[in-house]
Amino acid sequence: MPDGSTNLATVSWWIYLSYHPNMTAYAMAKTSYSGELVRGNKKVVLTIPGTAIVEAVMGCGSTTGRDTGKGAQLRPAK
């Protein structure tokens, strides 16, 4: 993000395209704030969250990072 913090986005579809060179494709709307950030800095990390944080992940996917600090909301259930 412009302030140096991490942006979180949910992605429901991804696939390996190549191992040499490493290439992965994923679907994200062009109109999304996360898509805008990725196109701007050309960096992305894909992770697969565990079931302990499923509710936080779903909340992350229904909130924009343009005006919300989603990282602060992502806390594992105890």
C-alpha positions as CSV (number, residue, x, y, z in Angstrom):
1,M,0.0,0.0,0.0
2,P,1.2,3.6,-0.5
3,D,2.0,3.9,3.3
4,G,4.1,0.7,3.2
5,S,1.5,-1.5,5.0
6,T,0.3,-4.8,3.7
7,N,-2.8,-5.0,1.7
8,L,-4.9,-8.2,2.1
9,A,-7.2,-9.5,-0.6
10,T,-9.1,-12.7,-1.1
11,V,-8.7,-14.6,-4.4
12,S,-11.0,-17.5,-5.2
13,W,-9.2,-18.8,-8.3
14,W,-5.6,-19.3,-9.1
15,I,-3.5,-21.8,-11.1
16,Y,0.2,-22.6,-11.9
17,L,1.1,-21.6,-15.4
18,S,4.8,-22.5,-15.4
19,Y,7.6,-23.7,-13.1
20,H,10.4,-22.5,-15.3
21,P,10.0,-19.5,-15.1
22,N,7.7,-19.5,-12.1
23,M,4.4,-18.1,-13.1
24,T,1.0,-18.2,-11.4
25,A,-2.3,-16.7,-12.6
26,Y,-5.1,-15.5,-10.5
27,A,-8.5,-13.8,-11.0
28,M,-9.1,-10.3,-9.6
29,A,-11.4,-7.6,-10.8
30,K,-9.7,-4.7,-12.6
31,T,-11.8,-2.3,-10.6
32,S,-10.6,-3.7,-7.2
33,Y,-8.2,-1.7,-5.0
34,S,-6.0,-4.7,-4.6
35,G,-5.8,-5.1,-8.4
36,E,-4.8,-1.5,-8.7
37,L,-2.0,-2.0,-6.2
38,V,-0.7,-5.1,-7.8
39,R,-0.6,-3.5,-11.2
40,G,1.3,-0.6,-9.7
41,N,4.0,-2.4,-7.8
42,K,4.1,-5.8,-9.7
43,K,4.3,-7.8,-6.5
44,V,1.9,-10.3,-5.0
45,V,2.1,-13.1,-2.4
46,L,-0.5,-15.9,-2.5
47,T,-1.1,-17.8,0.7
48,I,-3.7,-20.4,1.8
49,P,-5.2,-19.6,5.2
50,G,-6.2,-22.2,7.7
51,T,-9.7,-22.8,9.0
52,A,-8.9,-21.1,12.3
53,I,-9.2,-17.7,10.5
54,V,-12.0,-18.5,8.0
55,E,-14.4,-15.8,9.4
56,A,-11.7,-13.1,9.3
57,V,-10.7,-14.1,5.8
58,M,-14.3,-13.9,4.6
59,G,-14.6,-10.5,6.2
60,C,-11.4,-9.4,4.5
61,G,-12.9,-10.4,1.1
62,S,-16.0,-8.3,1.6
63,T,-14.2,-5.1,2.7
64,T,-12.1,-2.7,0.6
65,G,-8.5,-1.9,1.7
66,R,-8.9,1.6,0.2
67,D,-10.3,2.9,3.4
68,T,-10.0,-0.1,5.9
69,G,-6.9,-1.5,7.6
70,K,-7.9,-5.2,7.0
71,G,-4.7,-6.5,8.6
72,A,-5.7,-5.3,12.0
73,Q,-9.0,-7.2,11.7
74,L,-7.4,-10.5,10.8
75,R,-6.9,-12.3,14.1
76,P,-7.1,-16.1,14.6
77,A,-10.0,-17.5,16.6
78,K,-9.1,-19.0,20.0
